[in-house]
């Protein structure tokens, strides 16, 4: 479940923070239709070709972890460098 959302930059990137033990946050670029998901462990994964319908299903879900597994688990992705979450 989304607990905070905000935009940054021009054109705007959409940012979401989740109330989830698994998924910390996500950043969506509507121009490139790309999504970066940051997990509570600090691992980051980048996904391309994510349309707004898929994003809406993800951020609107009651269980972010379950939604991730059903919507993204088998999608092609790139693992980015891990980050340290505060």
Steps between C-alpha positions, in 0.01 A plus 500: 500500500632845407560720805659793317532617141671798343639624171844636422678642198378633171350301340367357822611164635238336723625370833319266737583387854328183623385360832652160429753272664633405156476802268629834623431730206468539125585767244311518169597699191188543284702623201715185474242273671770371732468402864766459768395303806698531823461217749527529877837326478633783280501294181386689191355362179416686181217402265424635151174502304279556804178664387282709728240223537762265643631776727147578620440133586826492695461819702129442559541155648430422865810281521802651327709183537232276351442748218872508424515121478196473274580798274881524482668185629540347153553824304839571349692736727841644576644489849647834599750564775364458850440805717502545874162603635485718807 
